């Protein structure tokens, strides 16, 4: 853009590259509009970054249950490690595996917080046999 100095005024005159409609519509001040749009876009990007970045920093700690009755009210099949696919059952000194029963929540962090409720140490806390 070229700047033409008029005595007593520093008014900008648009180049030929600026569309005639824009020059006419905005009365010869397309630079102010472009600058305003640039500031608005930068503000929107900054606000989005703050909101998205702020939400991911805080994570809730996994809930710790007092006993298996409390766990089974929420997850009827108990809480398991993600890697567990079978329930290990010991009966009469013999170990067998069975399919998981009920709604089993597979979550490593939740299992670790409630590992004290896994009596047989098979990776499933408060499972149904």
Secondary structure in CASP SS format (residue, H / E / C, confidence):
PFRMAT SS
TARGET T0000
AUTHOR 0000-0000-0000
METHOD secondary structure of the structure
MODEL  1
X C 1.00
X C 1.00
X E 1.00
X C 1.00
X C 1.00
X E 1.00
X C 1.00
X C 1.00
X E 1.00
X C 1.00
X C 1.00
X E 1.00
X C 1.00
X C 1.00
X C 1.00
X C 1.00
X C 1.00
X C 1.00
X C 1.00
X H 1.00
X H 1.00
X H 1.00
X H 1.00
X H 1.00
X H 1.00
X C 1.00
X C 1.00
X C 1.00
X C 1.00
X H 1.00
X H 1.00
X H 1.00
X H 1.00
X H 1.00
X H 1.00
X H 1.00
X H 1.00
X H 1.00
X H 1.00
X H 1.00
X H 1.00
X H 1.00
X H 1.00
X H 1.00
X H 1.00
X H 1.00
X H 1.00
X H 1.00
X H 1.00
X H 1.00
X H 1.00
X H 1.00
X H 1.00
X H 1.00
X H 1.00
X H 1.00
X H 1.00
X C 1.00
X C 1.00
X C 1.00
X C 1.00
X C 1.00
X C 1.00
X C 1.00
X C 1.00
X C 1.00
X C 1.00
X H 1.00
X H 1.00
X H 1.00
X H 1.00
X H 1.00
X H 1.00
X H 1.00
X C 1.00
X C 1.00
X C 1.00
X E 1.00
X E 1.00
X E 1.00
X C 1.00
X C 1.00
X C 1.00
X C 1.00
X C 1.00
X C 1.00
X E 1.00
X E 1.00
X E 1.00
X E 1.00
X E 1.00
X C 1.00
X C 1.00
X E 1.00
X E 1.00
X E 1.00
X E 1.00
X E 1.00
X C 1.00
X C 1.00
X C 1.00
X C 1.00
X C 1.00
X E 1.00
X E 1.00
X E 1.00
X C 1.00
X H 1.00
X H 1.00
X H 1.00
X H 1.00
X H 1.00
X H 1.00
X C 1.00
X H 1.00
X H 1.00
X H 1.00
X C 1.00
X C 1.00
X C 1.00
X C 1.00
X C 1.00
X C 1.00
X E 1.00
X E 1.00
X C 1.00
X C 1.00
X C 1.00
X C 1.00
END
